[in-house]
Amino acid sequence: MAGIYNAGASDAAVERAISTMNRQLAPVLVGHDLTENAARMLQNGVMAVVIDQNPDLQAQKALRILAARFGISNEAQESPIVPFTIHVKDNI
């Protein structure tokens, strides 16, 4: 196995499993959402990359789009696209 993508379910369990492996054979770990635990794992070299999709902005955009769609708001229609950020050890 060369890599693991963890969508956020129990980073700690994945970390424990990887810690039992020979460090040279351990898979590259890619995580999802920059939590305190994920940031620590990046700093410690356990996780290589975190993809952060900004869930707060996703929710805000969804509510504004729905409000405009159902006539609750007069705001102009906005793009539903939410930018994501790639975090590595060097940029957190």
PDB file of N, CA, C and O in Angstrom:
ATOM      1  N   MET A   1       0.852  -1.157   0.000  1.00  0.00           N
ATOM      2  CA  MET A   1       0.000   0.000   0.000  1.00  0.00           C
ATOM      3  C   MET A   1       0.905   1.229   0.000  1.00  0.00           C
ATOM      4  O   MET A   1       1.808   1.353   0.827  1.00  0.00           O
ATOM      5  N   ALA A   2       0.645   2.134  -0.942  1.00  0.00           N
ATOM      6  CA  ALA A   2       1.474   3.331  -1.065  1.00  0.00           C
ATOM      7  C   ALA A   2       0.875   4.532  -0.344  1.00  0.00           C
ATOM      8  O   ALA A   2       1.604   5.432   0.073  1.00  0.00           O
ATOM      9  N   GLY A   3      -0.450   4.552  -0.196  1.00  0.00           N
ATOM     10  CA  GLY A   3      -1.048   5.719   0.415  1.00  0.00           C
ATOM     11  C   GLY A   3      -2.414   5.448   0.998  1.00  0.00           C
ATOM     12  O   GLY A   3      -3.070   4.460   0.670  1.00  0.00           O
ATOM     13  N   ILE A   4      -2.833   6.356   1.879  1.00  0.00           N
ATOM     14  CA  ILE A   4      -4.156   6.294   2.506  1.00  0.00           C
ATOM     15  C   ILE A   4      -4.774   7.675   2.398  1.00  0.00           C
ATOM     16  O   ILE A   4      -4.125   8.678   2.696  1.00  0.00           O
ATOM     17  N   TYR A   5      -6.029   7.727   1.970  1.00  0.00           N
ATOM     18  CA  TYR A   5      -6.789   8.973   2.021  1.00  0.00           C
ATOM     19  C   TYR A   5      -7.834   8.791   3.100  1.00  0.00           C
ATOM     20  O   TYR A   5      -8.704   7.926   2.994  1.00  0.00           O
ATOM     21  N   ASN A   6      -7.750   9.608   4.141  1.00  0.00           N
ATOM     22  CA  ASN A   6      -8.704   9.534   5.232  1.00  0.00           C
ATOM     23  C   ASN A   6      -9.637  10.740   5.147  1.00  0.00           C
ATOM     24  O   ASN A   6      -9.196  11.882   5.278  1.00  0.00           O
ATOM     25  N   ALA A   7     -10.917  10.484   4.928  1.00  0.00           N
ATOM     26  CA  ALA A   7     -11.897  11.554   4.763  1.00  0.00           C
ATOM     27  C   ALA A   7     -12.283  12.189   6.089  1.00  0.00           C
ATOM     28  O   ALA A   7     -13.197  13.013   6.123  1.00  0.00           O
ATOM     29  N   GLY A   8     -11.622  11.836   7.172  1.00  0.00           N
ATOM     30  CA  GLY A   8     -11.845  12.507   8.441  1.00  0.00           C
ATOM     31  C   GLY A   8     -12.317  11.599   9.549  1.00  0.00           C
ATOM     32  O   GLY A   8     -12.391  12.023  10.703  1.00  0.00           O
ATOM     33  N   ALA A   9     -12.634  10.374   9.231  1.00  0.00           N
ATOM     34  CA  ALA A   9     -13.111   9.451  10.264  1.00  0.00           C
ATOM     35  C   ALA A   9     -11.924   8.897  11.042  1.00  0.00           C
ATOM     36  O   ALA A   9     -11.157   8.083  10.527  1.00  0.00           O
ATOM     37  N   SER A  10     -11.782   9.337  12.263  1.00  0.00           N
ATOM     38  CA  SER A  10     -10.798   8.824  13.209  1.00  0.00           C
ATOM     39  C   SER A  10      -9.351   8.905  12.722  1.00  0.00           C
ATOM     40  O   SER A  10      -8.701   7.889  12.474  1.00  0.00           O
ATOM     41  N   ASP A  11      -8.869  10.134  12.593  1.00  0.00           N
ATOM     42  CA  ASP A  11      -7.450  10.336  12.292  1.00  0.00           C
ATOM     43  C   ASP A  11      -6.572   9.617  13.306  1.00  0.00           C
ATOM     44  O   ASP A  11      -5.516   9.088  12.961  1.00  0.00           O
ATOM     45  N   ALA A  12      -7.018   9.601  14.561  1.00  0.00           N
ATOM     46  CA  ALA A  12      -6.215   8.984  15.626  1.00  0.00           C
ATOM     47  C   ALA A  12      -6.017   7.490  15.382  1.00  0.00           C
ATOM     48  O   ALA A  12      -4.929   6.966  15.621  1.00  0.00           O
ATOM     49  N   ALA A  13      -7.043   6.805  14.915  1.00  0.00           N
ATOM     50  CA  ALA A  13      -6.923   5.365  14.643  1.00  0.00           C
ATOM     51  C   ALA A  13      -5.957   5.109  13.492  1.00  0.00           C
ATOM     52  O   ALA A  13      -5.147   4.183  13.547  1.00  0.00           O
ATOM     53  N   VAL A  14      -6.046   5.928  12.457  1.00  0.00           N
ATOM     54  CA  VAL A  14      -5.119   5.782  11.321  1.00  0.00           C
ATOM     55  C   VAL A  14      -3.695   6.074  11.786  1.00  0.00           C
ATOM     56  O   VAL A  14      -2.754   5.382  11.396  1.00  0.00           O
ATOM     57  N   GLU A  15      -3.542   7.097  12.618  1.00  0.00           N
ATOM     58  CA  GLU A  15      -2.225   7.436  13.146  1.00  0.00           C
ATOM     59  C   GLU A  15      -1.639   6.273  13.951  1.00  0.00           C
ATOM     60  O   GLU A  15      -0.459   5.950  13.812  1.00  0.00           O
ATOM     61  N   ARG A  16      -2.465   5.646  14.792  1.00  0.00           N
ATOM     62  CA  ARG A  16      -1.978   4.493  15.585  1.00  0.00           C
ATOM     63  C   ARG A  16      -1.543   3.352  14.674  1.00  0.00           C
ATOM     64  O   ARG A  16      -0.512   2.723  14.910  1.00  0.00           O
ATOM     65  N   ALA A  17      -2.323   3.088  13.641  1.00  0.00           N
ATOM     66  CA  ALA A  17      -1.979   1.991  12.728  1.00  0.00           C
ATOM     67  C   ALA A  17      -0.665   2.281  12.005  1.00  0.00           C
ATOM     68  O   ALA A  17       0.177   1.393  11.870  1.00  0.00           O
ATOM     69  N   ILE A  18      -0.490   3.502  11.546  1.00  0.00           N
ATOM     70  CA  ILE A  18       0.739   3.856  10.836  1.00  0.00           C
ATOM     71  C   ILE A  18       1.939   3.827  11.779  1.00  0.00           C
ATOM     72  O   ILE A  18       3.041   3.467  11.366  1.00  0.00           O
ATOM     73  N   SER A  19       1.736   4.201  13.034  1.00  0.00           N
ATOM     74  CA  SER A  19       2.851   4.241  13.987  1.00  0.00           C
ATOM     75  C   SER A  19       3.413   2.852  14.276  1.00  0.00           C
ATOM     76  O   SER A  19       4.545   2.733  14.745  1.00  0.00           O
ATOM     77  N   THR A  20       2.644   1.804  14.003  1.00  0.00           N
ATOM     78  CA  THR A  20       3.130   0.440  14.228  1.00  0.00           C
ATOM     79  C   THR A  20       3.963  -0.071  13.059  1.00  0.00           C
ATOM     80  O   THR A  20       4.584  -1.130  13.152  1.00  0.00           O
ATOM     81  N   MET A  21       3.975   0.679  11.963  1.00  0.00           N
ATOM     82  CA  MET A  21       4.677   0.243  10.754  1.00  0.00           C
ATOM     83  C   MET A  21       6.114   0.748  10.749  1.00  0.00           C
ATOM     84  O   MET A  21       6.452   1.732  11.408  1.00  0.00           O
ATOM     85  N   ASN A  22       6.935   0.057   9.999  1.00  0.00           N
ATOM     86  CA  ASN A  22       8.285   0.514   9.731  1.00  0.00           C
ATOM     87  C   ASN A  22       8.159   1.859   9.016  1.00  0.00           C
ATOM     88  O   ASN A  22       7.479   1.948   7.994  1.00  0.00           O
ATOM     89  N   ARG A  23       8.793   2.892   9.529  1.00  0.00           N
ATOM     90  CA  ARG A  23       8.648   4.260   8.990  1.00  0.00           C
ATOM     91  C   ARG A  23       8.977   4.328   7.498  1.00  0.00           C
ATOM     92  O   ARG A  23       8.360   5.107   6.772  1.00  0.00           O
ATOM     93  N   GLN A  24       9.921   3.540   7.035  1.00  0.00           N
ATOM     94  CA  GLN A  24      10.292   3.554   5.616  1.00  0.00           C
ATOM     95  C   GLN A  24       9.232   2.895   4.742  1.00  0.00           C
ATOM     96  O   GLN A  24       9.166   3.164   3.542  1.00  0.00           O
ATOM     97  N   LEU A  25       8.402   2.034   5.328  1.00  0.00           N
ATOM     98  CA  LEU A  25       7.366   1.346   4.568  1.00  0.00           C
ATOM     99  C   LEU A  25       5.979   1.941   4.786  1.00  0.00           C
ATOM    100  O   LEU A  25       5.013   1.514   4.154  1.00  0.00           O
ATOM    101  N   ALA A  26       5.877   2.919   5.673  1.00  0.00           N
ATOM    102  CA  ALA A  26       4.577   3.507   5.990  1.00  0.00           C
ATOM    103  C   ALA A  26       3.996   4.219   4.771  1.00  0.00           C
ATOM    104  O   ALA A  26       4.726   4.870   4.023  1.00  0.00           O
ATOM    105  N   PRO A  27       2.693   4.097   4.572  1.00  0.00           N
ATOM    106  CA  PRO A  27       2.064   4.761   3.428  1.00  0.00           C
ATOM    107  C   PRO A  27       2.002   6.273   3.633  1.00  0.00           C
ATOM    108  O   PRO A  27       2.058   6.762   4.761  1.00  0.00           O
ATOM    109  N   VAL A  28       1.888   6.992   2.540  1.00  0.00           N
ATOM    110  CA  VAL A  28       1.681   8.438   2.589  1.00  0.00           C
ATOM    111  C   VAL A  28       0.236   8.658   3.014  1.00  0.00           C
ATOM    112  O   VAL A  28      -0.684   8.079   2.436  1.00  0.00           O
ATOM    113  N   LEU A  29       0.041   9.494   4.025  1.00  0.00           N
ATOM    114  CA  LEU A  29      -1.298   9.757   4.540  1.00  0.00           C
ATOM    115  C   LEU A  29      -1.770  11.126   4.086  1.00  0.00           C
ATOM    116  O   LEU A  29      -1.104  12.137   4.315  1.00  0.00           O
ATOM    117  N   VAL A  30      -2.931  11.146   3.437  1.00  0.00           N
ATOM    118  CA  VAL A  30      -3.584  12.383   3.010  1.00  0.00           C
ATOM    119  C   VAL A  30      -4.870  12.501   3.820  1.00  0.00           C
ATOM    120  O   VAL A  30      -5.686  11.579   3.843  1.00  0.00           O
ATOM    121  N   GLY A  31      -5.043  13.643   4.485  1.00  0.00           N
ATOM    122  CA  GLY A  31      -6.212  13.840   5.328  1.00  0.00           C
ATOM    123  C   GLY A  31      -7.164  14.868   4.760  1.00  0.00           C
ATOM    124  O   GLY A  31      -6.918  15.470   3.715  1.00  0.00           O
ATOM    125  N   HIS A  32      -8.244  15.050   5.466  1.00  0.00           N
ATOM    126  CA  HIS A  32      -9.324  15.925   5.016  1.00  0.00           C
ATOM    127  C   HIS A  32      -9.734  16.847   6.160  1.00  0.00           C
ATOM    128  O   HIS A  32     -10.030  16.377   7.258  1.00  0.00           O
ATOM    129  N   ASP A  33      -9.754  18.130   5.915  1.00  0.00           N
ATOM    130  CA  ASP A  33     -10.104  19.186   6.866  1.00  0.00           C
ATOM    131  C   ASP A  33      -9.001  19.371   7.904  1.00  0.00           C
ATOM    132  O   ASP A  33      -8.567  18.420   8.554  1.00  0.00           O
ATOM    133  N   LEU A  34      -8.565  20.601   8.040  1.00  0.00           N
ATOM    134  CA  LEU A  34      -7.455  20.929   8.932  1.00  0.00           C
ATOM    135  C   LEU A  34      -7.950  21.097  10.361  1.00  0.00           C
ATOM    136  O   LEU A  34      -8.262  22.203  10.801  1.00  0.00           O
ATOM    137  N   THR A  35      -8.016  19.990  11.070  1.00  0.00           N
ATOM    138  CA  THR A  35      -8.368  19.991  12.480  1.00  0.00           C
ATOM    139  C   THR A  35      -7.087  20.157  13.302  1.00  0.00           C
ATOM    140  O   THR A  35      -5.986  20.123  12.752  1.00  0.00           O
ATOM    141  N   GLU A  36      -7.230  20.333  14.607  1.00  0.00           N
ATOM    142  CA  GLU A  36      -6.040  20.408  15.466  1.00  0.00           C
ATOM    143  C   GLU A  36      -5.235  19.126  15.368  1.00  0.00           C
ATOM    144  O   GLU A  36      -4.005  19.161  15.323  1.00  0.00           O
ATOM    145  N   ASN A  37      -5.925  17.992  15.336  1.00  0.00           N
ATOM    146  CA  ASN A  37      -5.250  16.698  15.244  1.00  0.00           C
ATOM    147  C   ASN A  37      -4.513  16.569  13.910  1.00  0.00           C
ATOM    148  O   ASN A  37      -3.374  16.104  13.870  1.00  0.00           O
ATOM    149  N   ALA A  38      -5.156  16.976  12.832  1.00  0.00           N
ATOM    150  CA  ALA A  38      -4.513  16.889  11.515  1.00  0.00           C
ATOM    151  C   ALA A  38      -3.289  17.800  11.455  1.00  0.00           C
ATOM    152  O   ALA A  38      -2.263  17.418  10.893  1.00  0.00           O
ATOM    153  N   ALA A  39      -3.387  18.997  12.027  1.00  0.00           N
ATOM    154  CA  ALA A  39      -2.241  19.915  12.042  1.00  0.00           C
ATOM    155  C   ALA A  39      -1.068  19.303  12.811  1.00  0.00           C
ATOM    156  O   ALA A  39       0.082  19.398  12.384  1.00  0.00           O
ATOM    157  N   ARG A  40      -1.372  18.679  13.937  1.00  0.00           N
ATOM    158  CA  ARG A  40      -0.318  18.014  14.726  1.00  0.00           C
ATOM    159  C   ARG A  40       0.314  16.888  13.927  1.00  0.00           C
ATOM    160  O   ARG A  40       1.533  16.717  13.943  1.00  0.00           O
ATOM    161  N   MET A  41      -0.517  16.117  13.223  1.00  0.00           N
ATOM    162  CA  MET A  41       0.001  15.001  12.430  1.00  0.00           C
ATOM    163  C   MET A  41       0.866  15.511  11.273  1.00  0.00           C
ATOM    164  O   MET A  41       1.855  14.871  10.916  1.00  0.00           O
ATOM    165  N   LEU A  42       0.505  16.649  10.687  1.00  0.00           N
ATOM    166  CA  LEU A  42       1.358  17.257   9.659  1.00  0.00           C
ATOM    167  C   LEU A  42       2.705  17.652  10.262  1.00  0.00           C
ATOM    168  O   LEU A  42       3.758  17.342   9.705  1.00  0.00           O
ATOM    169  N   GLN A  43       2.661  18.329  11.389  1.00  0.00           N
ATOM    170  CA  GLN A  43       3.900  18.778  12.045  1.00  0.00           C
ATOM    171  C   GLN A  43       4.809  17.611  12.403  1.00  0.00           C
ATOM    172  O   GLN A  43       6.032  17.722  12.316  1.00  0.00           O
ATOM    173  N   ASN A  44       4.211  16.491  12.807  1.00  0.00           N
ATOM    174  CA  ASN A  44       4.987  15.315  13.219  1.00  0.00           C
ATOM    175  C   ASN A  44       5.402  14.429  12.057  1.00  0.00           C
ATOM    176  O   ASN A  44       6.105  13.438  12.255  1.00  0.00           O
ATOM    177  N   GLY A  45       4.974  14.773  10.846  1.00  0.00           N
ATOM    178  CA  GLY A  45       5.349  13.993   9.675  1.00  0.00           C
ATOM    179  C   GLY A  45       4.539  12.732   9.479  1.00  0.00           C
ATOM    180  O   GLY A  45       4.876  11.913   8.625  1.00  0.00           O
ATOM    181  N   VAL A  46       3.477  12.555  10.249  1.00  0.00           N
ATOM    182  CA  VAL A  46       2.615  11.376  10.092  1.00  0.00           C
ATOM    183  C   VAL A  46       1.733  11.544   8.855  1.00  0.00           C
ATOM    184  O   VAL A  46       1.533  10.604   8.087  1.00  0.00           O
ATOM    185  N   MET A  47       1.215  12.749   8.680  1.00  0.00           N
ATOM    186  CA  MET A  47       0.350  13.057   7.544  1.00  0.00           C
ATOM    187  C   MET A  47       1.149  13.927   6.576  1.00  0.00           C
ATOM    188  O   MET A  47       1.901  14.804   7.002  1.00  0.00           O
ATOM    189  N   ALA A  48       0.990  13.687   5.286  1.00  0.00           N
ATOM    190  CA  ALA A  48       1.747  14.442   4.283  1.00  0.00           C
ATOM    191  C   ALA A  48       0.990  15.667   3.785  1.00  0.00           C
ATOM    192  O   ALA A  48       1.586  16.718   3.548  1.00  0.00           O
ATOM    193  N   VAL A  49      -0.325  15.527   3.627  1.00  0.00           N
ATOM    194  CA  VAL A  49      -1.139  16.579   3.020  1.00  0.00           C
ATOM    195  C   VAL A  49      -2.525  16.563   3.648  1.00  0.00           C
ATOM    196  O   VAL A  49      -3.057  15.504   3.982  1.00  0.00           O
ATOM    197  N   VAL A  50      -3.108  17.759   3.805  1.00  0.00           N
ATOM    198  CA  VAL A  50      -4.503  17.874   4.236  1.00  0.00           C
ATOM    199  C   VAL A  50      -5.242  18.721   3.203  1.00  0.00           C
ATOM    200  O   VAL A  50      -4.785  19.804   2.837  1.00  0.00           O
ATOM    201  N   ILE A  51      -6.368  18.228   2.745  1.00  0.00           N
ATOM    202  CA  ILE A  51      -7.233  18.979   1.848  1.00  0.00           C
ATOM    203  C   ILE A  51      -8.330  19.595   2.703  1.00  0.00           C
ATOM    204  O   ILE A  51      -9.095  18.883   3.353  1.00  0.00           O
ATOM    205  N   ASP A  52      -8.402  20.919   2.698  1.00  0.00           N
ATOM    206  CA  ASP A  52      -9.394  21.617   3.511  1.00  0.00           C
ATOM    207  C   ASP A  52     -10.397  22.298   2.588  1.00  0.00           C
ATOM    208  O   ASP A  52     -10.028  23.171   1.802  1.00  0.00           O
ATOM    209  N   GLN A  53     -11.656  21.903   2.681  1.00  0.00           N
ATOM    210  CA  GLN A  53     -12.690  22.415   1.782  1.00  0.00           C
ATOM    211  C   GLN A  53     -13.525  23.527   2.390  1.00  0.00           C
ATOM    212  O   GLN A  53     -14.551  23.897   1.820  1.00  0.00           O
ATOM    213  N   ASN A  54     -13.122  24.065   3.517  1.00  0.00           N
ATOM    214  CA  ASN A  54     -13.800  25.191   4.140  1.00  0.00           C
ATOM    215  C   ASN A  54     -15.295  24.913   4.325  1.00  0.00           C
ATOM    216  O   ASN A  54     -16.122  25.528   3.652  1.00  0.00           O
ATOM    217  N   PRO A  55     -15.647  23.997   5.225  1.00  0.00           N
ATOM    218  CA  PRO A  55     -17.056  23.638   5.413  1.00  0.00           C
ATOM    219  C   PRO A  55     -17.925  24.803   5.872  1.00  0.00           C
ATOM    220  O   PRO A  55     -19.116  24.833   5.561  1.00  0.00           O
ATOM    221  N   ASP A  56     -17.363  25.763   6.604  1.00  0.00           N
ATOM    222  CA  ASP A  56     -18.156  26.931   7.021  1.00  0.00           C
ATOM    223  C   ASP A  56     -18.617  27.736   5.803  1.00  0.00           C
ATOM    224  O   ASP A  56     -19.781  28.127   5.715  1.00  0.00           O
ATOM    225  N   LEU A  57     -17.699  27.978   4.871  1.00  0.00           N
ATOM    226  CA  LEU A  57     -18.056  28.724   3.663  1.00  0.00           C
ATOM    227  C   LEU A  57     -19.030  27.921   2.803  1.00  0.00           C
ATOM    228  O   LEU A  57     -19.925  28.498   2.185  1.00  0.00           O
ATOM    229  N   GLN A  58     -18.867  26.601   2.754  1.00  0.00           N
ATOM    230  CA  GLN A  58     -19.817  25.766   2.010  1.00  0.00           C
ATOM    231  C   GLN A  58     -21.232  25.950   2.544  1.00  0.00           C
ATOM    232  O   GLN A  58     -22.176  26.104   1.769  1.00  0.00           O
ATOM    233  N   ALA A  59     -21.381  25.936   3.858  1.00  0.00           N
ATOM    234  CA  ALA A  59     -22.702  26.092   4.466  1.00  0.00           C
ATOM    235  C   ALA A  59     -23.265  27.485   4.202  1.00  0.00           C
ATOM    236  O   ALA A  59     -24.446  27.623   3.886  1.00  0.00           O
ATOM    237  N   GLN A  60     -22.435  28.517   4.327  1.00  0.00           N
ATOM    238  CA  GLN A  60     -22.889  29.888   4.079  1.00  0.00           C
ATOM    239  C   GLN A  60     -23.380  30.055   2.647  1.00  0.00           C
ATOM    240  O   GLN A  60     -24.447  30.622   2.411  1.00  0.00           O
ATOM    241  N   LYS A  61     -22.593  29.556   1.691  1.00  0.00           N
ATOM    242  CA  LYS A  61     -22.980  29.665   0.284  1.00  0.00           C
ATOM    243  C   LYS A  61     -24.271  28.897   0.020  1.00  0.00           C
ATOM    244  O   LYS A  61     -25.147  29.389  -0.690  1.00  0.00           O
ATOM    245  N   ALA A  62     -24.396  27.708   0.577  1.00  0.00           N
ATOM    246  CA  ALA A  62     -25.597  26.902   0.375  1.00  0.00           C
ATOM    247  C   ALA A  62     -26.838  27.633   0.875  1.00  0.00           C
ATOM    248  O   ALA A  62     -27.869  27.648   0.203  1.00  0.00           O
ATOM    249  N   LEU A  63     -26.735  28.240   2.061  1.00  0.00           N
ATOM    250  CA  LEU A  63     -27.876  28.965   2.609  1.00  0.00           C
ATOM    251  C   LEU A  63     -28.234  30.192   1.763  1.00  0.00           C
ATOM    252  O   LEU A  63     -29.412  30.466   1.534  1.00  0.00           O
ATOM    253  N   ARG A  64     -27.218  30.927   1.301  1.00  0.00           N
ATOM    254  CA  ARG A  64     -27.490  32.101   0.473  1.00  0.00           C
ATOM    255  C   ARG A  64     -28.106  31.713  -0.869  1.00  0.00           C
ATOM    256  O   ARG A  64     -29.013  32.388  -1.357  1.00  0.00           O
ATOM    257  N   ILE A  65     -27.622  30.641  -1.456  1.00  0.00           N
ATOM    258  CA  ILE A  65     -28.162  30.177  -2.738  1.00  0.00           C
ATOM    259  C   ILE A  65     -29.608  29.713  -2.568  1.00  0.00           C
ATOM    260  O   ILE A  65     -30.464  30.029  -3.394  1.00  0.00           O
ATOM    261  N   LEU A  66     -29.880  28.965  -1.499  1.00  0.00           N
ATOM    262  CA  LEU A  66     -31.260  28.521  -1.245  1.00  0.00           C
ATOM    263  C   LEU A  66     -32.187  29.700  -0.959  1.00  0.00           C
ATOM    264  O   LEU A  66     -33.324  29.724  -1.431  1.00  0.00           O
ATOM    265  N   ALA A  67     -31.708  30.680  -0.188  1.00  0.00           N
ATOM    266  CA  ALA A  67     -32.522  31.854   0.124  1.00  0.00           C
ATOM    267  C   ALA A  67     -32.866  32.619  -1.152  1.00  0.00           C
ATOM    268  O   ALA A  67     -33.998  33.075  -1.315  1.00  0.00           O
ATOM    269  N   ALA A  68     -31.905  32.761  -2.050  1.00  0.00           N
ATOM    270  CA  ALA A  68     -32.168  33.446  -3.317  1.00  0.00           C
ATOM    271  C   ALA A  68     -33.119  32.632  -4.185  1.00  0.00           C
ATOM    272  O   ALA A  68     -34.006  33.192  -4.829  1.00  0.00           O
ATOM    273  N   ARG A  69     -32.941  31.341  -4.204  1.00  0.00           N
ATOM    274  CA  ARG A  69     -33.782  30.463  -5.032  1.00  0.00           C
ATOM    275  C   ARG A  69     -35.246  30.521  -4.613  1.00  0.00           C
ATOM    276  O   ARG A  69     -36.136  30.480  -5.463  1.00  0.00           O
ATOM    277  N   PHE A  70     -35.500  30.614  -3.317  1.00  0.00           N
ATOM    278  CA  PHE A  70     -36.869  30.605  -2.819  1.00  0.00           C
ATOM    279  C   PHE A  70     -37.399  32.009  -2.497  1.00  0.00           C
ATOM    280  O   PHE A  70     -38.412  32.157  -1.815  1.00  0.00           O
ATOM    281  N   GLY A  71     -36.699  33.035  -2.998  1.00  0.00           N
ATOM    282  CA  GLY A  71     -37.186  34.399  -2.881  1.00  0.00           C
ATOM    283  C   GLY A  71     -37.099  35.010  -1.497  1.00  0.00           C
ATOM    284  O   GLY A  71     -37.738  36.028  -1.231  1.00  0.00           O
ATOM    285  N   ILE A  72     -36.327  34.415  -0.620  1.00  0.00           N
ATOM    286  CA  ILE A  72     -36.169  34.947   0.737  1.00  0.00           C
ATOM    287  C   ILE A  72     -35.149  36.079   0.746  1.00  0.00           C
ATOM    288  O   ILE A  72     -35.146  36.916   1.649  1.00  0.00           O
ATOM    289  N   SER A  73     -34.297  36.100  -0.249  1.00  0.00           N
ATOM    290  CA  SER A  73     -33.242  37.100  -0.328  1.00  0.00           C
ATOM    291  C   SER A  73     -33.233  37.697  -1.732  1.00  0.00           C
ATOM    292  O   SER A  73     -33.576  37.025  -2.704  1.00  0.00           O
ATOM    293  N   ASN A  74     -32.845  38.948  -1.826  1.00  0.00           N
ATOM    294  CA  ASN A  74     -32.735  39.614  -3.126  1.00  0.00           C
ATOM    295  C   ASN A  74     -31.306  39.655  -3.631  1.00  0.00           C
ATOM    296  O   ASN A  74     -31.028  40.275  -4.657  1.00  0.00           O
ATOM    297  N   GLU A  75     -30.404  39.008  -2.926  1.00  0.00           N
ATOM    298  CA  GLU A  75     -28.999  39.007  -3.334  1.00  0.00           C
ATOM    299  C   GLU A  75     -28.852  38.336  -4.689  1.00  0.00           C
ATOM    300  O   GLU A  75     -29.586  37.408  -5.028  1.00  0.00           O
ATOM    301  N   ALA A  76     -27.891  38.825  -5.449  1.00  0.00           N
ATOM    302  CA  ALA A  76     -27.621  38.222  -6.762  1.00  0.00           C
ATOM    303  C   ALA A  76     -27.125  36.794  -6.577  1.00  0.00           C
ATOM    304  O   ALA A  76     -26.472  36.458  -5.590  1.00  0.00           O
ATOM    305  N   GLN A  77     -27.457  35.974  -7.554  1.00  0.00           N
ATOM    306  CA  GLN A  77     -27.010  34.575  -7.524  1.00  0.00           C
ATOM    307  C   GLN A  77     -25.483  34.540  -7.497  1.00  0.00           C
ATOM    308  O   GLN A  77     -24.835  35.234  -8.281  1.00  0.00           O
ATOM    309  N   GLU A  78     -24.921  33.758  -6.623  1.00  0.00           N
ATOM    310  CA  GLU A  78     -23.471  33.651  -6.545  1.00  0.00           C
ATOM    311  C   GLU A  78     -23.018  32.269  -6.991  1.00  0.00           C
ATOM    312  O   GLU A  78     -23.806  31.327  -7.071  1.00  0.00           O
ATOM    313  N   SER A  79     -21.764  32.180  -7.271  1.00  0.00           N
ATOM    314  CA  SER A  79     -21.188  30.907  -7.692  1.00  0.00           C
ATOM    315  C   SER A  79     -21.198  29.921  -6.518  1.00  0.00           C
ATOM    316  O   SER A  79     -20.866  30.297  -5.394  1.00  0.00           O
ATOM    317  N   PRO A  80     -21.571  28.682  -6.768  1.00  0.00           N
ATOM    318  CA  PRO A  80     -21.548  27.690  -5.691  1.00  0.00           C
ATOM    319  C   PRO A  80     -20.147  27.133  -5.421  1.00  0.00           C
ATOM    320  O   PRO A  80     -19.962  26.317  -4.518  1.00  0.00           O
ATOM    321  N   ILE A  81     -19.185  27.567  -6.191  1.00  0.00           N
ATOM    322  CA  ILE A  81     -17.825  27.034  -6.056  1.00  0.00           C
ATOM    323  C   ILE A  81     -17.171  27.563  -4.781  1.00  0.00           C
ATOM    324  O   ILE A  81     -17.152  28.768  -4.529  1.00  0.00           O
ATOM    325  N   VAL A  82     -16.643  26.653  -3.996  1.00  0.00           N
ATOM    326  CA  VAL A  82     -15.908  26.998  -2.779  1.00  0.00           C
ATOM    327  C   VAL A  82     -14.461  26.565  -2.995  1.00  0.00           C
ATOM    328  O   VAL A  82     -14.197  25.387  -3.236  1.00  0.00           O
ATOM    329  N   PRO A  83     -13.531  27.499  -2.912  1.00  0.00           N
ATOM    330  CA  PRO A  83     -12.132  27.119  -3.100  1.00  0.00           C
ATOM    331  C   PRO A  83     -11.649  26.225  -1.961  1.00  0.00           C
ATOM    332  O   PRO A  83     -12.130  26.320  -0.832  1.00  0.00           O
ATOM    333  N   PHE A  84     -10.711  25.373  -2.270  1.00  0.00           N
ATOM    334  CA  PHE A  84     -10.137  24.516  -1.230  1.00  0.00           C
ATOM    335  C   PHE A  84      -8.669  24.880  -1.061  1.00  0.00           C
ATOM    336  O   PHE A  84      -8.061  25.505  -1.930  1.00  0.00           O
ATOM    337  N   THR A  85      -8.119  24.479   0.070  1.00  0.00           N
ATOM    338  CA  THR A  85      -6.730  24.769   0.396  1.00  0.00           C
ATOM    339  C   THR A  85      -5.999  23.465   0.651  1.00  0.00           C
ATOM    340  O   THR A  85      -6.523  22.556   1.294  1.00  0.00           O
ATOM    341  N   ILE A  86      -4.793  23.388   0.143  1.00  0.00           N
ATOM    342  CA  ILE A  86      -3.920  22.233   0.399  1.00  0.00           C
ATOM    343  C   ILE A  86      -2.926  22.657   1.483  1.00  0.00           C
ATOM    344  O   ILE A  86      -2.199  23.638   1.320  1.00  0.00           O
ATOM    345  N   HIS A  87      -2.902  21.912   2.582  1.00  0.00           N
ATOM    346  CA  HIS A  87      -1.983  22.192   3.680  1.00  0.00           C
ATOM    347  C   HIS A  87      -0.908  21.108   3.726  1.00  0.00           C
ATOM    348  O   HIS A  87      -1.194  19.918   3.592  1.00  0.00           O
ATOM    349  N   VAL A  88       0.315  21.544   3.915  1.00  0.00           N
ATOM    350  CA  VAL A  88       1.438  20.652   4.174  1.00  0.00           C
ATOM    351  C   VAL A  88       2.157  21.186   5.416  1.00  0.00           C
ATOM    352  O   VAL A  88       1.804  22.240   5.944  1.00  0.00           O
ATOM    353  N   LYS A  89       3.141  20.466   5.860  1.00  0.00           N
ATOM    354  CA  LYS A  89       3.856  20.861   7.070  1.00  0.00           C
ATOM    355  C   LYS A  89       4.394  22.296   6.992  1.00  0.00           C
ATOM    356  O   LYS A  89       4.413  23.005   7.998  1.00  0.00           O
ATOM    357  N   ASP A  90       4.819  22.713   5.834  1.00  0.00           N
ATOM    358  CA  ASP A  90       5.457  24.023   5.673  1.00  0.00           C
ATOM    359  C   ASP A  90       4.491  25.200   5.622  1.00  0.00           C
ATOM    360  O   ASP A  90       4.937  26.342   5.733  1.00  0.00           O
ATOM    361  N   ASN A  91       3.179  24.973   5.459  1.00  0.00           N
ATOM    362  CA  ASN A  91       2.283  26.118   5.351  1.00  0.00           C
ATOM    363  C   ASN A  91       1.173  26.144   6.407  1.00  0.00           C
ATOM    364  O   ASN A  91       0.143  26.789   6.213  1.00  0.00           O
ATOM    365  N   ILE A  92       1.385  25.444   7.520  1.00  0.00           N
ATOM    366  CA  ILE A  92       0.392  25.546   8.599  1.00  0.00           C
ATOM    367  C   ILE A  92       0.959  26.343   9.744  1.00  0.00           C
ATOM    368  O   ILE A  92       0.282  26.545  10.751  1.00  0.00           O
TER     369      ILE A  92
END
